[in-house]
Protein backbone atom coordinates (compact mmCIF):
# COMPACT_ATOMS: atom_id res chain seq x y z
CA UNK A 1 0.00 0.00 0.00
CA UNK A 2 1.27 3.44 -0.94
CA UNK A 3 2.42 5.46 2.05
CA UNK A 4 2.64 9.16 2.72
CA UNK A 5 6.42 8.88 3.16
CA UNK A 6 6.80 7.25 -0.26
CA UNK A 7 4.74 9.96 -1.92
CA UNK A 8 6.65 12.67 -0.10
CA UNK A 9 9.97 11.13 -1.16
CA UNK A 10 8.80 11.12 -4.78
CA UNK A 11 7.89 14.80 -4.56
CA UNK A 12 11.32 15.51 -3.09
CA UNK A 13 12.84 14.57 -6.46
CA UNK A 14 10.95 17.41 -8.13
CA UNK A 15 13.12 20.53 -8.33
CA UNK A 16 12.24 24.14 -9.00
CA UNK A 17 14.21 24.65 -12.24
CA UNK A 18 15.23 28.22 -11.44
CA UNK A 19 15.99 27.81 -7.74
CA UNK A 20 17.58 24.34 -7.97
CA UNK A 21 15.92 23.09 -4.78
CA UNK A 22 13.27 20.40 -4.19
CA UNK A 23 9.72 21.72 -4.02
CA UNK A 24 9.36 19.97 -0.67
CA UNK A 25 12.26 21.96 0.83
CA UNK A 26 10.89 25.21 -0.55
CA UNK A 27 7.46 24.67 0.98
CA UNK A 28 5.69 24.50 -2.39
CA UNK A 29 3.75 21.36 -1.41
CA UNK A 30 0.61 22.71 0.21
CA UNK A 31 -1.04 19.35 0.91
CA UNK A 32 -0.65 15.67 0.15
CA UNK A 33 -3.54 13.23 0.53
CA UNK A 34 -3.68 9.51 -0.15
CA UNK A 35 -7.01 7.72 -0.44
CA UNK A 36 -6.37 4.10 -1.34
CA UNK A 37 -4.71 4.22 -4.74
CA UNK A 38 -5.55 7.89 -5.39
CA UNK A 39 -3.02 10.61 -4.61
CA UNK A 40 -3.98 14.28 -4.56
CA UNK A 41 -1.42 17.05 -4.23
CA UNK A 42 -1.94 20.80 -4.03
CA UNK A 43 0.99 23.04 -4.91
CA UNK A 44 1.48 26.72 -4.05
CA UNK A 45 4.00 29.25 -5.33
CA UNK A 46 5.44 32.51 -3.91
CA UNK A 47 3.31 34.73 -6.17
CA UNK A 48 0.31 34.38 -8.45
CA UNK A 49 2.40 35.50 -11.42
CA UNK A 50 5.29 33.04 -11.23
CA UNK A 51 6.34 32.09 -14.76
CA UNK A 52 3.70 29.71 -16.19
CA UNK A 53 6.33 27.49 -17.84
CA UNK A 54 8.13 26.98 -14.52
CA UNK A 55 4.84 26.36 -12.75
CA UNK A 56 3.72 23.83 -15.34
CA UNK A 57 7.09 22.06 -15.34
CA UNK A 58 7.04 21.56 -11.56
CA UNK A 59 3.41 20.44 -11.50
CA UNK A 60 3.96 18.07 -14.43
CA UNK A 61 7.12 16.63 -12.88
CA UNK A 62 5.25 16.13 -9.60
CA UNK A 63 2.51 14.20 -11.37
CA UNK A 64 5.04 12.04 -13.23
CA UNK A 65 7.02 11.30 -10.04
CA UNK A 66 3.90 10.21 -8.18
CA UNK A 67 2.45 8.23 -11.10
CA UNK A 68 5.64 6.15 -11.20
CA UNK A 69 5.03 4.86 -7.66
CA UNK A 70 3.60 1.34 -7.27
CA UNK A 71 0.06 1.62 -5.97
CA UNK A 72 -0.57 5.13 -7.31
CA UNK A 73 -3.31 4.38 -9.83
CA UNK A 74 -4.78 7.87 -9.88
CA UNK A 75 -2.75 11.04 -9.44
CA UNK A 76 -4.13 14.56 -9.32
CA UNK A 77 -1.77 17.52 -9.02
CA UNK A 78 -3.43 20.90 -8.59
CA UNK A 79 -1.76 24.30 -8.66
CA UNK A 80 -3.48 26.77 -6.34
CA UNK A 81 -3.78 30.56 -6.53
CA UNK A 82 -1.88 31.08 -9.79
CA UNK A 83 -3.18 33.27 -12.60
CA UNK A 84 -2.99 30.22 -14.91
CA UNK A 85 -4.17 27.66 -12.34
CA UNK A 86 -7.32 26.75 -14.26
CA UNK A 87 -5.45 26.29 -17.53
CA UNK A 88 -2.58 24.33 -16.00
CA UNK A 89 -4.81 22.11 -13.87
CA UNK A 90 -7.00 21.28 -16.85
CA UNK A 91 -3.98 20.46 -18.99
CA UNK A 92 -2.53 18.19 -16.30
CA UNK A 93 -5.84 16.40 -15.81
CA UNK A 94 -6.11 15.79 -19.57
CA UNK A 95 -2.42 14.84 -19.94
CA UNK A 96 -2.31 17.44 -22.69
CA UNK A 97 1.39 18.21 -22.35
CA UNK A 98 2.95 21.66 -22.29
CA UNK A 99 2.15 22.69 -25.84
CA UNK A 100 -1.27 21.09 -25.67
CA UNK A 101 -1.98 23.10 -22.53
CA UNK A 102 -0.73 26.52 -23.66
CA UNK A 103 -1.10 26.19 -27.43
CA UNK A 104 0.36 29.10 -29.36
CA UNK A 105 1.46 30.74 -26.10
CA UNK A 106 3.95 27.94 -25.45
CA UNK A 107 7.35 29.40 -26.18
CA UNK A 108 10.54 27.50 -25.44
CA UNK A 109 10.15 23.74 -25.39
CA UNK A 110 10.14 22.33 -21.84
CA UNK A 111 13.06 20.02 -22.60
CA UNK A 112 15.11 23.02 -23.73
CA UNK A 113 14.06 24.95 -20.64
CA UNK A 114 14.99 22.06 -18.38
CA UNK A 115 18.40 21.74 -20.05
CA UNK A 116 19.10 25.45 -19.65
CA UNK A 117 18.51 25.36 -15.91
CA UNK A 118 20.31 22.05 -15.43
CA UNK A 119 23.36 23.69 -16.94
CA UNK A 120 23.03 26.66 -14.59
CA UNK A 121 22.65 24.32 -11.61
CA UNK A 122 25.79 22.45 -12.67
CA UNK A 123 27.72 25.69 -13.04
CA UNK A 124 26.69 26.76 -9.53
CA UNK A 125 27.61 23.34 -8.13
CA UNK A 126 31.09 23.59 -9.65
CA UNK A 127 31.59 26.98 -8.05
CA UNK A 128 30.48 25.76 -4.62
CA UNK A 129 32.85 22.81 -4.74
CA UNK A 130 35.85 24.80 -5.97
CA UNK A 131 35.29 27.77 -3.66
CA UNK A 132 35.24 25.32 -0.76
CA UNK A 133 38.72 24.14 -1.80
CA UNK A 134 39.99 27.71 -2.03
CA UNK A 135 38.72 28.48 1.46
CA UNK A 136 40.32 25.33 2.87
CA UNK A 137 43.76 25.93 1.31
CA UNK A 138 45.00 29.56 1.31
CA UNK A 139 47.99 28.55 -0.84
CA UNK A 140 45.72 27.33 -3.63
CA UNK A 141 45.26 29.88 -6.42
CA UNK A 142 42.32 30.15 -8.77
CA UNK A 143 44.53 29.10 -11.67
CA UNK A 144 45.47 25.93 -9.77
CA UNK A 145 41.83 24.86 -9.97
CA UNK A 146 42.47 23.88 -13.59
CA UNK A 147 44.11 20.68 -12.33
CA UNK A 148 41.50 19.77 -9.72
CA UNK A 149 39.68 16.52 -10.44
CA UNK A 150 36.60 14.98 -8.90
CA UNK A 151 38.86 12.74 -6.80
CA UNK A 152 40.31 15.86 -5.15
CA UNK A 153 36.96 16.97 -3.77
CA UNK A 154 36.09 16.08 -0.17
CA UNK A 155 33.16 13.83 0.54
CA UNK A 156 29.94 15.56 1.42
CA UNK A 157 26.73 17.08 0.14
CA UNK A 158 28.44 19.57 -2.17
CA UNK A 159 30.40 16.88 -4.00
CA UNK A 160 27.37 14.61 -4.16
CA UNK A 161 25.34 17.48 -5.57
CA UNK A 162 27.95 18.17 -8.24
CA UNK A 163 28.09 14.52 -9.28
CA UNK A 164 24.30 14.37 -9.46
CA UNK A 165 24.15 17.44 -11.65
CA UNK A 166 26.90 16.14 -13.93
CA UNK A 167 24.96 12.91 -14.27
CA UNK A 168 21.79 14.81 -15.20
CA UNK A 169 23.71 16.43 -18.06
CA UNK A 170 25.28 13.17 -19.19
CA UNK A 171 28.78 14.32 -18.19
CA UNK A 172 31.41 11.85 -17.02
CA UNK A 173 31.72 11.37 -13.27
CA UNK A 174 34.92 9.32 -13.01
CA UNK A 175 37.41 10.32 -10.28
CA UNK A 176 39.97 11.56 -12.79
CA UNK A 177 37.60 13.97 -14.52
CA UNK A 178 38.37 17.70 -14.20
CA UNK A 179 35.91 19.64 -12.07
CA UNK A 180 35.77 22.94 -13.95
CA UNK A 181 34.32 22.16 -17.37
CA UNK A 182 31.98 23.67 -19.92
CA UNK A 183 28.48 22.40 -20.70
CA UNK A 184 29.91 19.62 -22.87
CA UNK A 185 32.35 18.45 -20.20
CA UNK A 186 35.45 20.02 -21.78
CA UNK A 187 37.98 21.64 -19.41
CA UNK A 188 38.64 25.32 -19.87
CA UNK A 189 42.16 26.56 -20.78
CA UNK A 190 44.20 27.32 -17.68
CA UNK A 191 44.35 31.05 -18.41
CA UNK A 192 40.53 31.25 -18.51
CA UNK A 193 39.96 29.62 -15.11
CA UNK A 194 39.74 32.83 -12.99
CA UNK A 195 37.24 34.37 -15.43
CA UNK A 196 35.17 31.18 -15.64
CA UNK A 197 35.12 30.87 -11.86
CA UNK A 198 33.86 34.44 -11.50
CA UNK A 199 31.12 33.77 -14.04
CA UNK A 200 30.14 30.58 -12.19
CA UNK A 201 30.07 32.54 -8.93
CA UNK A 202 27.67 35.08 -10.42
CA UNK A 203 25.35 32.22 -11.46
CA UNK A 204 25.51 30.67 -7.98
CA UNK A 205 24.84 33.96 -6.21
CA UNK A 206 21.86 34.59 -8.48
CA UNK A 207 20.37 31.15 -7.78
CA UNK A 208 20.95 31.42 -4.04
CA UNK A 209 19.56 34.94 -3.87
CA UNK A 210 16.44 34.03 -5.81
CA UNK A 211 15.84 30.99 -3.61
CA UNK A 212 16.16 33.06 -0.43
CA UNK A 213 13.84 35.75 -1.83
CA UNK A 214 11.20 33.25 -2.98
CA UNK A 215 11.18 31.51 0.40
CA UNK A 216 10.43 34.85 2.02
CA UNK A 217 7.71 35.67 -0.49
CA UNK A 218 6.04 32.34 0.13
CA UNK A 219 6.03 32.91 3.91
CA UNK A 220 4.52 36.35 3.35
CA UNK A 221 1.81 35.00 1.08
CA UNK A 222 1.15 31.88 3.18
CA UNK A 223 2.19 32.52 6.81
CA UNK A 224 1.89 28.82 7.67
CA UNK A 225 4.31 27.76 4.94
CA UNK A 226 7.41 28.41 7.04
CA UNK A 227 6.81 25.18 8.93
CA UNK A 228 7.01 23.28 5.64
CA UNK A 229 10.29 24.82 4.51
CA UNK A 230 13.56 23.12 5.28
CA UNK A 231 16.44 25.21 6.64
CA UNK A 232 18.43 26.91 3.92
CA UNK A 233 21.69 25.19 3.05
CA UNK A 234 24.71 26.56 4.91
CA UNK A 235 26.58 26.87 1.62
CA UNK A 236 23.79 29.12 0.38
CA UNK A 237 23.49 31.40 3.40
CA UNK A 238 27.06 31.86 4.60
CA UNK A 239 28.81 34.63 2.71
CA UNK A 240 32.55 35.17 2.84
CA UNK A 241 35.03 37.21 0.87
CA UNK A 242 35.05 34.37 -1.67
CA UNK A 243 31.45 35.24 -2.56
C-alpha positions as CSV (number, residue, x, y, z in Angstrom):
1,X,0.0,0.0,0.0
2,X,1.3,3.4,-0.9
3,X,2.4,5.5,2.1
4,X,2.6,9.2,2.7
5,X,6.4,8.9,3.2
6,X,6.8,7.2,-0.3
7,X,4.7,10.0,-1.9
8,X,6.7,12.7,-0.1
9,X,10.0,11.1,-1.2
10,X,8.8,11.1,-4.8
11,X,7.9,14.8,-4.6
12,X,11.3,15.5,-3.1
13,X,12.8,14.6,-6.5
14,X,11.0,17.4,-8.1
15,X,13.1,20.5,-8.3
16,X,12.2,24.1,-9.0
17,X,14.2,24.6,-12.2
18,X,15.2,28.2,-11.4
19,X,16.0,27.8,-7.7
20,X,17.6,24.3,-8.0
21,X,15.9,23.1,-4.8
22,X,13.3,20.4,-4.2
23,X,9.7,21.7,-4.0
24,X,9.4,20.0,-0.7
25,X,12.3,22.0,0.8
26,X,10.9,25.2,-0.6
27,X,7.5,24.7,1.0
28,X,5.7,24.5,-2.4
29,X,3.7,21.4,-1.4
30,X,0.6,22.7,0.2
31,X,-1.0,19.4,0.9
32,X,-0.7,15.7,0.1
33,X,-3.5,13.2,0.5
34,X,-3.7,9.5,-0.2
35,X,-7.0,7.7,-0.4
36,X,-6.4,4.1,-1.3
37,X,-4.7,4.2,-4.7
38,X,-5.5,7.9,-5.4
39,X,-3.0,10.6,-4.6
40,X,-4.0,14.3,-4.6
41,X,-1.4,17.0,-4.2
42,X,-1.9,20.8,-4.0
43,X,1.0,23.0,-4.9
44,X,1.5,26.7,-4.0
45,X,4.0,29.3,-5.3
46,X,5.4,32.5,-3.9
47,X,3.3,34.7,-6.2
48,X,0.3,34.4,-8.4
49,X,2.4,35.5,-11.4
50,X,5.3,33.0,-11.2
51,X,6.3,32.1,-14.8
52,X,3.7,29.7,-16.2
53,X,6.3,27.5,-17.8
54,X,8.1,27.0,-14.5
55,X,4.8,26.4,-12.7
56,X,3.7,23.8,-15.3
57,X,7.1,22.1,-15.3
58,X,7.0,21.6,-11.6
59,X,3.4,20.4,-11.5
60,X,4.0,18.1,-14.4
61,X,7.1,16.6,-12.9
62,X,5.3,16.1,-9.6
63,X,2.5,14.2,-11.4
64,X,5.0,12.0,-13.2
65,X,7.0,11.3,-10.0
66,X,3.9,10.2,-8.2
67,X,2.4,8.2,-11.1
68,X,5.6,6.2,-11.2
69,X,5.0,4.9,-7.7
70,X,3.6,1.3,-7.3
71,X,0.1,1.6,-6.0
72,X,-0.6,5.1,-7.3
73,X,-3.3,4.4,-9.8
74,X,-4.8,7.9,-9.9
75,X,-2.7,11.0,-9.4
76,X,-4.1,14.6,-9.3
77,X,-1.8,17.5,-9.0
78,X,-3.4,20.9,-8.6
79,X,-1.8,24.3,-8.7
80,X,-3.5,26.8,-6.3
81,X,-3.8,30.6,-6.5
82,X,-1.9,31.1,-9.8
83,X,-3.2,33.3,-12.6
84,X,-3.0,30.2,-14.9
85,X,-4.2,27.7,-12.3
86,X,-7.3,26.7,-14.3
87,X,-5.5,26.3,-17.5
88,X,-2.6,24.3,-16.0
89,X,-4.8,22.1,-13.9
90,X,-7.0,21.3,-16.9
91,X,-4.0,20.5,-19.0
92,X,-2.5,18.2,-16.3
93,X,-5.8,16.4,-15.8
94,X,-6.1,15.8,-19.6
95,X,-2.4,14.8,-19.9
96,X,-2.3,17.4,-22.7
97,X,1.4,18.2,-22.4
98,X,2.9,21.7,-22.3
99,X,2.2,22.7,-25.8
100,X,-1.3,21.1,-25.7
101,X,-2.0,23.1,-22.5
102,X,-0.7,26.5,-23.7
103,X,-1.1,26.2,-27.4
104,X,0.4,29.1,-29.4
105,X,1.5,30.7,-26.1
106,X,4.0,27.9,-25.5
107,X,7.3,29.4,-26.2
108,X,10.5,27.5,-25.4
109,X,10.1,23.7,-25.4
110,X,10.1,22.3,-21.8
111,X,13.1,20.0,-22.6
112,X,15.1,23.0,-23.7
113,X,14.1,24.9,-20.6
114,X,15.0,22.1,-18.4
115,X,18.4,21.7,-20.1
116,X,19.1,25.4,-19.7
117,X,18.5,25.4,-15.9
118,X,20.3,22.1,-15.4
119,X,23.4,23.7,-16.9
120,X,23.0,26.7,-14.6
121,X,22.6,24.3,-11.6
122,X,25.8,22.4,-12.7
123,X,27.7,25.7,-13.0
124,X,26.7,26.8,-9.5
125,X,27.6,23.3,-8.1
126,X,31.1,23.6,-9.6
127,X,31.6,27.0,-8.0
128,X,30.5,25.8,-4.6
129,X,32.9,22.8,-4.7
130,X,35.9,24.8,-6.0
131,X,35.3,27.8,-3.7
132,X,35.2,25.3,-0.8
133,X,38.7,24.1,-1.8
134,X,40.0,27.7,-2.0
135,X,38.7,28.5,1.5
136,X,40.3,25.3,2.9
137,X,43.8,25.9,1.3
138,X,45.0,29.6,1.3
139,X,48.0,28.5,-0.8
140,X,45.7,27.3,-3.6
141,X,45.3,29.9,-6.4
142,X,42.3,30.1,-8.8
143,X,44.5,29.1,-11.7
144,X,45.5,25.9,-9.8
145,X,41.8,24.9,-10.0
146,X,42.5,23.9,-13.6
147,X,44.1,20.7,-12.3
148,X,41.5,19.8,-9.7
149,X,39.7,16.5,-10.4
150,X,36.6,15.0,-8.9
151,X,38.9,12.7,-6.8
152,X,40.3,15.9,-5.1
153,X,37.0,17.0,-3.8
154,X,36.1,16.1,-0.2
155,X,33.2,13.8,0.5
156,X,29.9,15.6,1.4
157,X,26.7,17.1,0.1
158,X,28.4,19.6,-2.2
159,X,30.4,16.9,-4.0
160,X,27.4,14.6,-4.2
161,X,25.3,17.5,-5.6
162,X,28.0,18.2,-8.2
163,X,28.1,14.5,-9.3
164,X,24.3,14.4,-9.5
165,X,24.1,17.4,-11.7
166,X,26.9,16.1,-13.9
167,X,25.0,12.9,-14.3
168,X,21.8,14.8,-15.2
169,X,23.7,16.4,-18.1
170,X,25.3,13.2,-19.2
171,X,28.8,14.3,-18.2
172,X,31.4,11.9,-17.0
173,X,31.7,11.4,-13.3
174,X,34.9,9.3,-13.0
175,X,37.4,10.3,-10.3
176,X,40.0,11.6,-12.8
177,X,37.6,14.0,-14.5
178,X,38.4,17.7,-14.2
179,X,35.9,19.6,-12.1
180,X,35.8,22.9,-13.9
181,X,34.3,22.2,-17.4
182,X,32.0,23.7,-19.9
183,X,28.5,22.4,-20.7
184,X,29.9,19.6,-22.9
185,X,32.3,18.5,-20.2
186,X,35.4,20.0,-21.8
187,X,38.0,21.6,-19.4
188,X,38.6,25.3,-19.9
189,X,42.2,26.6,-20.8
190,X,44.2,27.3,-17.7
191,X,44.4,31.0,-18.4
192,X,40.5,31.2,-18.5
193,X,40.0,29.6,-15.1
194,X,39.7,32.8,-13.0
195,X,37.2,34.4,-15.4
196,X,35.2,31.2,-15.6
197,X,35.1,30.9,-11.9
198,X,33.9,34.4,-11.5
199,X,31.1,33.8,-14.0
200,X,30.1,30.6,-12.2
201,X,30.1,32.5,-8.9
202,X,27.7,35.1,-10.4
203,X,25.4,32.2,-11.5
204,X,25.5,30.7,-8.0
205,X,24.8,34.0,-6.2
206,X,21.9,34.6,-8.5
207,X,20.4,31.2,-7.8
208,X,21.0,31.4,-4.0
209,X,19.6,34.9,-3.9
210,X,16.4,34.0,-5.8
211,X,15.8,31.0,-3.6
212,X,16.2,33.1,-0.4
213,X,13.8,35.8,-1.8
214,X,11.2,33.2,-3.0
215,X,11.2,31.5,0.4
216,X,10.4,34.8,2.0
217,X,7.7,35.7,-0.5
218,X,6.0,32.3,0.1
219,X,6.0,32.9,3.9
220,X,4.5,36.4,3.4
221,X,1.8,35.0,1.1
222,X,1.2,31.9,3.2
223,X,2.2,32.5,6.8
224,X,1.9,28.8,7.7
225,X,4.3,27.8,4.9
226,X,7.4,28.4,7.0
227,X,6.8,25.2,8.9
228,X,7.0,23.3,5.6
229,X,10.3,24.8,4.5
230,X,13.6,23.1,5.3
231,X,16.4,25.2,6.6
232,X,18.4,26.9,3.9
233,X,21.7,25.2,3.1
234,X,24.7,26.6,4.9
235,X,26.6,26.9,1.6
236,X,23.8,29.1,0.4
237,X,23.5,31.4,3.4
238,X,27.1,31.9,4.6
239,X,28.8,34.6,2.7
240,X,32.5,35.2,2.8
241,X,35.0,37.2,0.9
242,X,35.1,34.4,-1.7
243,X,31.5,35.2,-2.6
